[in-house]
């Protein structure tokens, strides 16, 4: 039973160690203060007048 608990805690530790930096980065990128920049870029790309050639 203790061996199973040890393996579960070990898996949780490594999962936190691997995915915590990614979660922190995405939390910083998707914060509300950066939302206007992403909205402006998406609107510029949406309404750009550049023609896309179709084959």
N, CA, C and O atoms as CSV, one atom per row, in Angstrom:
chain,resi,resn,atom,element,x,y,z
A,1,UNK,N,N,0.827,-1.195,0.000
A,1,UNK,CA,C,0.000,0.000,0.000
A,1,UNK,C,C,0.873,1.262,0.000
A,1,UNK,O,O,0.599,2.230,-0.709
A,2,UNK,N,N,1.937,1.217,0.824
A,2,UNK,CA,C,2.831,2.374,0.874
A,2,UNK,C,C,3.618,2.523,-0.425
A,2,UNK,O,O,3.953,3.634,-0.835
A,3,UNK,N,N,3.906,1.408,-1.057
A,3,UNK,CA,C,4.598,1.468,-2.340
A,3,UNK,C,C,3.717,2.127,-3.400
A,3,UNK,O,O,4.200,2.927,-4.202
A,4,UNK,N,N,2.446,1.798,-3.403
A,4,UNK,CA,C,1.511,2.430,-4.327
A,4,UNK,C,C,1.389,3.924,-4.053
A,4,UNK,O,O,1.364,4.731,-4.983
A,5,UNK,N,N,1.313,4.286,-2.793
A,5,UNK,CA,C,1.250,5.703,-2.425
A,5,UNK,C,C,2.521,6.434,-2.842
A,5,UNK,O,O,2.462,7.576,-3.300
A,6,UNK,N,N,3.663,5.783,-2.686
A,6,UNK,CA,C,4.928,6.375,-3.112
A,6,UNK,C,C,4.940,6.636,-4.616
A,6,UNK,O,O,5.362,7.706,-5.056
A,7,UNK,N,N,4.482,5.674,-5.402
A,7,UNK,CA,C,4.466,5.852,-6.855
A,7,UNK,C,C,3.482,6.942,-7.280
A,7,UNK,O,O,3.764,7.697,-8.210
A,8,UNK,N,N,2.358,7.029,-6.624
A,8,UNK,CA,C,1.385,8.078,-6.939
A,8,UNK,C,C,1.971,9.451,-6.634
A,8,UNK,O,O,1.840,10.372,-7.440
A,9,UNK,N,N,2.610,9.596,-5.490
A,9,UNK,CA,C,3.229,10.878,-5.142
A,9,UNK,C,C,4.376,11.223,-6.081
A,9,UNK,O,O,4.577,12.389,-6.420
A,10,UNK,N,N,5.122,10.215,-6.499
A,10,UNK,CA,C,6.209,10.443,-7.443
A,10,UNK,C,C,5.670,10.920,-8.796
A,10,UNK,O,O,6.222,11.844,-9.393
A,11,UNK,N,N,4.617,10.303,-9.268
A,11,UNK,CA,C,3.995,10.718,-10.533
A,11,UNK,C,C,3.445,12.127,-10.424
A,11,UNK,O,O,3.591,12.918,-11.355
A,12,UNK,N,N,2.821,12.454,-9.313
A,12,UNK,CA,C,2.296,13.804,-9.127
A,12,UNK,C,C,3.419,14.828,-9.101
A,12,UNK,O,O,3.282,15.911,-9.671
A,13,UNK,N,N,4.525,14.502,-8.449
A,13,UNK,CA,C,5.656,15.427,-8.391
A,13,UNK,C,C,6.217,15.699,-9.779
A,13,UNK,O,O,6.443,16.853,-10.142
A,14,UNK,N,N,6.444,14.639,-10.560
A,14,UNK,CA,C,7.010,14.843,-11.892
A,14,UNK,C,C,6.017,15.532,-12.829
A,14,UNK,O,O,6.427,16.304,-13.696
A,15,UNK,N,N,4.744,15.271,-12.671
A,15,UNK,CA,C,3.745,15.970,-13.481
A,15,UNK,C,C,3.757,17.461,-13.168
A,15,UNK,O,O,3.702,18.288,-14.078
A,16,UNK,N,N,3.826,17.801,-11.907
A,16,UNK,CA,C,3.904,19.212,-11.517
A,16,UNK,C,C,5.186,19.839,-12.040
A,16,UNK,O,O,5.166,20.965,-12.539
A,17,UNK,N,N,6.303,19.124,-11.932
A,17,UNK,CA,C,7.601,19.639,-12.336
A,17,UNK,C,C,7.653,19.893,-13.844
A,17,UNK,O,O,8.310,20.836,-14.286
A,18,UNK,N,N,6.968,19.063,-14.639
A,18,UNK,CA,C,6.986,19.212,-16.088
A,18,UNK,C,C,5.982,20.263,-16.552
A,18,UNK,O,O,6.318,21.106,-17.383
A,19,UNK,N,N,4.752,20.226,-16.028
A,19,UNK,CA,C,3.694,21.058,-16.579
A,19,UNK,C,C,3.511,22.397,-15.883
A,19,UNK,O,O,2.809,23.256,-16.416
A,20,UNK,N,N,4.105,22.614,-14.723
A,20,UNK,CA,C,3.944,23.887,-14.032
A,20,UNK,C,C,4.550,25.051,-14.812
A,20,UNK,O,O,3.910,26.100,-14.891
A,21,UNK,N,N,5.750,24.930,-15.396
A,21,UNK,CA,C,6.264,26.044,-16.202
A,21,UNK,C,C,5.381,26.366,-17.413
A,21,UNK,O,O,5.202,27.535,-17.754
A,22,UNK,N,N,4.831,25.336,-18.060
A,22,UNK,CA,C,3.931,25.579,-19.189
A,22,UNK,C,C,2.668,26.309,-18.742
A,22,UNK,O,O,2.219,27.245,-19.403
A,23,UNK,N,N,2.106,25.883,-17.635
A,23,UNK,CA,C,0.900,26.525,-17.126
A,23,UNK,C,C,1.181,27.961,-16.727
A,23,UNK,O,O,0.355,28.844,-16.958
A,24,UNK,N,N,2.328,28.201,-16.135
A,24,UNK,CA,C,2.696,29.565,-15.747
A,24,UNK,C,C,2.855,30.458,-16.979
A,24,UNK,O,O,2.414,31.608,-16.979
A,25,UNK,N,N,3.490,29.919,-18.036
A,25,UNK,CA,C,3.680,30.685,-19.261
A,25,UNK,C,C,2.341,31.026,-19.910
A,25,UNK,O,O,2.120,32.169,-20.310
A,26,UNK,N,N,1.446,30.040,-20.016
A,26,UNK,CA,C,0.152,30.302,-20.635
A,26,UNK,C,C,-0.700,31.235,-19.791
A,26,UNK,O,O,-1.493,32.006,-20.331
A,27,UNK,N,N,-0.547,31.177,-18.480
A,27,UNK,CA,C,-1.276,32.100,-17.620
A,27,UNK,C,C,-0.791,33.520,-17.867
A,27,UNK,O,O,-1.601,34.447,-17.883
A,28,UNK,N,N,0.514,33.713,-18.059
A,28,UNK,CA,C,1.053,35.043,-18.324
A,28,UNK,C,C,0.601,35.540,-19.691
A,28,UNK,O,O,0.225,36.704,-19.832
A,29,UNK,N,N,0.633,34.677,-20.691
A,29,UNK,CA,C,0.289,35.075,-22.055
A,29,UNK,C,C,-1.197,35.415,-22.164
A,29,UNK,O,O,-1.569,36.369,-22.847
A,30,UNK,N,N,-2.037,34.642,-21.499
A,30,UNK,CA,C,-3.481,34.812,-21.644
A,30,UNK,C,C,-4.093,35.748,-20.599
A,30,UNK,O,O,-5.315,35.798,-20.455
A,31,UNK,N,N,-3.260,36.484,-19.875
A,31,UNK,CA,C,-3.805,37.416,-18.898
A,31,UNK,C,C,-4.579,38.511,-19.609
A,31,UNK,O,O,-4.359,38.774,-20.791
A,32,UNK,N,N,-5.471,39.136,-18.893
A,32,UNK,CA,C,-6.369,40.124,-19.492
A,32,UNK,C,C,-5.616,41.361,-19.971
A,32,UNK,O,O,-6.104,42.056,-20.863
A,33,UNK,N,N,-4.455,41.658,-19.413
A,33,UNK,CA,C,-3.723,42.851,-19.857
A,33,UNK,C,C,-3.112,42.662,-21.236
A,33,UNK,O,O,-2.838,43.644,-21.926
A,34,UNK,N,N,-2.893,41.414,-21.654
A,34,UNK,CA,C,-2.366,41.173,-22.990
A,34,UNK,C,C,-3.467,40.909,-24.010
A,34,UNK,O,O,-3.180,40.746,-25.196
A,35,UNK,N,N,-4.710,40.865,-23.572
A,35,UNK,CA,C,-5.811,40.581,-24.479
A,35,UNK,C,C,-5.963,41.635,-25.572
A,35,UNK,O,O,-6.213,41.256,-26.716
A,36,UNK,N,N,-5.828,42.945,-25.294
A,36,UNK,CA,C,-5.963,43.924,-26.381
A,36,UNK,C,C,-4.943,43.740,-27.498
A,36,UNK,O,O,-5.259,43.986,-28.663
A,37,UNK,N,N,-3.741,43.318,-27.171
A,37,UNK,CA,C,-2.727,43.091,-28.205
A,37,UNK,C,C,-3.154,41.949,-29.113
A,37,UNK,O,O,-3.073,42.060,-30.336
A,38,UNK,N,N,-3.611,40.844,-28.512
A,38,UNK,CA,C,-4.060,39.713,-29.322
A,38,UNK,C,C,-5.308,40.063,-30.126
A,38,UNK,O,O,-5.449,39.629,-31.269
A,39,UNK,N,N,-6.208,40.838,-29.544
A,39,UNK,CA,C,-7.411,41.228,-30.265
A,39,UNK,C,C,-7.053,42.124,-31.451
A,39,UNK,O,O,-7.621,41.974,-32.533
A,40,UNK,N,N,-6.125,43.047,-31.257
A,40,UNK,CA,C,-5.716,43.938,-32.343
A,40,UNK,C,C,-5.048,43.160,-33.468
A,40,UNK,O,O,-5.338,43.394,-34.642
A,41,UNK,N,N,-4.174,42.256,-33.129
A,41,UNK,CA,C,-3.503,41.447,-34.155
A,41,UNK,C,C,-4.504,40.578,-34.898
A,41,UNK,O,O,-4.418,40.442,-36.119
A,42,UNK,N,N,-5.450,39.992,-34.181
A,42,UNK,CA,C,-6.435,39.146,-34.858
A,42,UNK,C,C,-7.350,39.969,-35.759
A,42,UNK,O,O,-7.715,39.508,-36.841
A,43,UNK,N,N,-7.727,41.168,-35.341
A,43,UNK,CA,C,-8.547,42.021,-36.201
A,43,UNK,C,C,-7.787,42.474,-37.437
A,43,UNK,O,O,-8.357,42.538,-38.527
A,44,UNK,N,N,-6.523,42.786,-37.282
A,44,UNK,CA,C,-5.707,43.180,-38.437
A,44,UNK,C,C,-5.604,42.029,-39.425
A,44,UNK,O,O,-5.729,42.226,-40.634
A,45,UNK,N,N,-5.376,40.835,-38.913
A,45,UNK,CA,C,-5.282,39.680,-39.813
A,45,UNK,C,C,-6.637,39.352,-40.446
A,45,UNK,O,O,-6.686,38.895,-41.587
A,46,UNK,N,N,-7.725,39.577,-39.727
A,46,UNK,CA,C,-9.053,39.263,-40.243
A,46,UNK,C,C,-9.444,40.222,-41.363
A,46,UNK,O,O,-10.001,39.810,-42.380
A,47,UNK,N,N,-9.146,41.505,-41.164
A,47,UNK,CA,C,-9.577,42.507,-42.130
A,47,UNK,C,C,-8.453,42.989,-43.040
A,47,UNK,O,O,-8.574,44.045,-43.660
A,48,UNK,N,N,-7.376,42.241,-43.130
A,48,UNK,CA,C,-6.302,42.651,-44.032
A,48,UNK,C,C,-6.786,42.530,-45.473
A,48,UNK,O,O,-7.572,41.642,-45.803
A,49,UNK,N,N,-6.312,43.420,-46.316
A,49,UNK,CA,C,-6.774,43.471,-47.703
A,49,UNK,C,C,-5.869,42.651,-48.623
A,49,UNK,O,O,-6.015,42.697,-49.844
A,50,UNK,N,N,-4.963,41.924,-48.053
A,50,UNK,CA,C,-4.070,41.117,-48.869
A,50,UNK,C,C,-4.861,39.963,-49.487
A,50,UNK,O,O,-5.579,39.243,-48.794
A,51,UNK,N,N,-4.715,39.804,-50.794
A,51,UNK,CA,C,-5.414,38.730,-51.491
A,51,UNK,C,C,-4.642,37.425,-51.364
A,51,UNK,O,O,-3.417,37.395,-51.483
A,52,UNK,N,N,-5.363,36.374,-51.126
A,52,UNK,CA,C,-4.750,35.062,-51.052
A,52,UNK,C,C,-5.048,34.331,-52.368
A,52,UNK,O,O,-6.206,34.157,-52.748
A,53,UNK,N,N,-3.994,33.912,-53.043
A,53,UNK,CA,C,-4.186,33.209,-54.308
A,53,UNK,C,C,-4.713,31.823,-54.040
A,53,UNK,O,O,-4.256,31.126,-53.135
A,54,UNK,N,N,-5.683,31.436,-54.842
A,54,UNK,CA,C,-6.240,30.092,-54.761
A,54,UNK,C,C,-5.812,29.324,-56.000
A,54,UNK,O,O,-5.869,29.849,-57.112
A,55,UNK,N,N,-5.387,28.096,-55.813
A,55,UNK,CA,C,-4.962,27.290,-56.973
A,55,UNK,C,C,-6.147,26.721,-57.696
A,55,UNK,O,O,-5.983,26.018,-58.693
